[in-house]
Amino acid sequence: MALFSLENLKISYSQNANWAVNDVSFSLNPGDRLGLVGESGCGKSTIGKAAMRLLSPQCRIEGLITYQGQSIYALNPSEMRQFRGEVIGLIFQDPMTRLDPLMTIGEHCIETLLAHQPKLSRQEAKQKALETLAAVRIPETRWSQYPHEFSGGMRQRVAIALALLLNPKMIVADEPTTSLDVTVSAEILQELSRLCQERDMALLLISHDLAMVGEYCDRLAVMYQGKMVETGTIKSLLENPQHEYTKTLLNSALHIHSNKEEKTGETKVKLPEKPLLKIENLRQYYTLEGNFIEQFFSKETKLIKAVDDLNFELYPGEILGLVGESGCGKSTLSRTILQLIKPTAGKVEFEGTDLSQLSVAEMRTFRRSMQMIFQDPHACLNPLMRIGESIADPLFIHGLANSKEAKLKVEQMLTRVGLTPVDDYYYRYPKQLSGGQQQRVAIARALITQPKLIICDEPVSMLDATVQTQVLELMLELKAEFNLTYLFITHDLWVAKFLCDRIAVMSGGKIVEIGETETIFKTPQHPYTQKLLGAAPLLNIVSQ
């Protein structure tokens, strides 16, 4: 008897809607690791939620979901509460859906353990929690901190630790390493693989990253438009895909993993003498305050050196990649460059002007020329504003156009980023778009003020391989057309290799190595760079 199985599962989000999941069947035995891949909107996450009975009561569900032969829909509320956590642990893509902003990390762990194991003392629960947090590289010193004091990647590590706390029989991991760098991602997936082996724990890994799934799973299932179109061993599907969609997915992934020169035909151009952006001895330090008693008895001030004596230059027309582990200071650096937070020390020069010396009003003028594309487009788009209004908003903020001019510019930009017919997309809301379409809106919004510098903070990490490739190709086209310069922050080394002219490697708030992309990949000098490259999963197959 299988540990967990789906039989002819059909799911629609309302009684009259089309099937979001259409006739899907598969089973998992103890120790199995199944990778579920497919484009956004294909039904992958819906299956993950269905496995935990987390879908809305309005959903129409047909078919069977069973655990050790028993239907999970026959479980009463008490049994279901035990089932979630002790039988199946769920790791979400967005850790903030799992974390309460008003609770410390330690309290999250204690609450989870005591809810399921009330006989544990708080001290026993804390000890067990600290061991699990250590396994995902969260030090004991962070125990009393809140989620907002953690980077996105570190929040995800906490969410993974919470899923592992109760030693479940199976883990459903829905894009668990999207916001993590390759070293932490590799360590966590190796840890999950080890636990699967040691505890006979099954793993359902939902992902858009074919290379990662290929490295950590035994079997692969490919979904397309709600159906499971192909399933088999990793080797058979990656080396000999049968379905057209599987071939498209594989070719897109291989496209990212190929050399930049092979795809774009670009040759290395000589950089201008004057940099567009110059960073000198930049520091961004934070004081780590303890509780009142700790502050009273301790005279020492604990510092977090998020950015520590950084120096680099970014030249017009260049794409500089910034890579490094979560919490190393990449996103803090981007916010400091834009003066959203003032630096502790050092200079940020843009076209020769030290931005740290400007007033708020003067800085607002400079921001026309410096825009940002964020990791999660949905989070930076106002859900109550139509797409046309969102893209036009920066024009009105900076007084660059009247209503008629703004509408014309927005329509032109929508056409340029491939959101046509324009009359349709102009009046849609963000929730009516896919992840890839939302990111195109975010790109259009960043470009509408005609900036010179775009800071891209993980802009494609949440997208599946086919959409990721389309967005990256679009960004290369727009760079040439609008004469843009990109500071491209990413934890995906293959995306950096695909897109960037030079790469700067960050670790512990410092840049430990910087150089041309080809040099960094072929002859990395710093041990941390070597570790990063060694951890990056690679598709070792020949394109069909």
C-alpha positions, 0 to 999 in steps of 0.5 A: 500500500502506498504512503500517499496517493492521488487517484483521478483527482479533479479540482476546480475553484468554483462549481462552474469553473474549468478544471484547474487540476484535471484527472491527475494520479500518482503515488508516493512510497516512504523515501520516494522523492517526486519532482512536480514541474510545470508553468505557473498556473498549471495546477502544481500548487493546487495539488500541494494545497489539496494534499493538506486539505487547505483548499477553499470549501467552494472548490469542487473536488472529484477523485481520491486523496489517500494516506495509507489507504485512508481518504484524507477527506474522511478525517475529522477536524482533530485528526486533520490537525494532527495530520497537518504537521505530524504526517505531512509538513508543508513548506510554502513559497512565501514564508510570510504566509507561515510566519506571524509578524508579531511572534519571535522565531523562537515562539513560532517553534515553541508553539508548533511543538507544544501544539502537537506534543503538549507533554514537552517542557518549554526547555525541551521544546526549545532544545529541539527547536534550536537543533532544527534551526541549526540544521538550516543555519539559523544561529541561536542568537536569532531566537528572540528576533521577529520575521521582519528582522530576517532576510527573505532567504532566512525567513524561508529557512525558518519556515523549512525548520518549522515543517521539519520540527515534528518529523513528518512522514512526508514533506510537500515543498512548494517552491521551497528554495525560490528565495534562497542562494545556491549554497543554502538551497543545496544544503537544505535540499541535501538535508531534506534528501538525507531525512527522506533516506534516514526516516523513510520520509517521502518528498513532493518537490513542486518547482519550476527549476528543472536542474534542481529537481533533476539533482534531488528527485528520483522521479519527475512529473510534468504538468501542463494546463491542469493535466499530468502530461508526462511522468517517469524517472529523472534520467528518462524524462531529461534525456528522452522527453516525449511530450512537446511541453516537456521538450519546450521546458527542457529547451528553455532551461538549457537556454539559460544554462548555455553560454551568453555568447552562444545565444546573443552573439554579443562580443565584449565591448570596452567599458567607458572611462567614467562610471555611472555608479560609484560605491566607495567604502560603503557601510550599512550597520545595524544595532542588534538590541536585546530585551530590557534586561540584556540592555541593562546588564550588557555594555556591549553593542551588538552590530550587524554589518549588513554592508561592510566597506564596499567598493565597486563601479558600474559603467553605462550600458553594463550589466553587473551581477551581484550574487551571494547567499541570503542575508549577505547584504545584497538587498540592503545594498540596493536600498542604500544605493537608492537612499531608501535607507541612509548609509552608516558611512561611505559614498554612493555617487551617481553620475558624479553626485554623492547621493548621500548628501542630497535632501529628500526633494533632491533625491526624488529628482534623481530617482527618475533616473534610478528605478527598481524591479523587485522579486515579487511583482504582485507585492509591488503592484497596488491590487486596487489600481488597474495596470494602466494606472500602476504604470502611469503612477511614476509619471504623475509622481515626478510630474512628467506627463498629463493624463492624455500623455501618460495614457499614450506612454503607457500604451506604448510601454505595454506594447513594448513589454508584450502585453497586448491587446493593450486595451485589454491589459490596460484595464485589468487588475494585478490579480488577473495576470500570471506571475510572468505578466505581472513582472512585465508590468513591473518592468514597464513601470520601472521604464516609464520614467526613462531611467538610466539605471535599473536595479533588479532584485531577483526579478525572475526567481519566482518564474518557471523556466519558459517564462523566465527565459522570455523575461530575460530576453525581454530585458536584454532587448530593452537594455539595447533599445533604451540604453539601460544599465543593470545592477542585477541581484540574483542567487541564481548563478546560471541566470547571472552567467546568461545575462551579466557582463561582470559578476561581483560575489558578496559574502558577509557584507563584503565583495569577496571577488569581482570580475568578468563573468567568464573569468569568474566561472572558469577560474574562481579565486575566492573559496566562497565563489568556488563553493557557490559554483560547486553548489549550483545544480546543472543540467548535464544533458544534451539538448534534443 
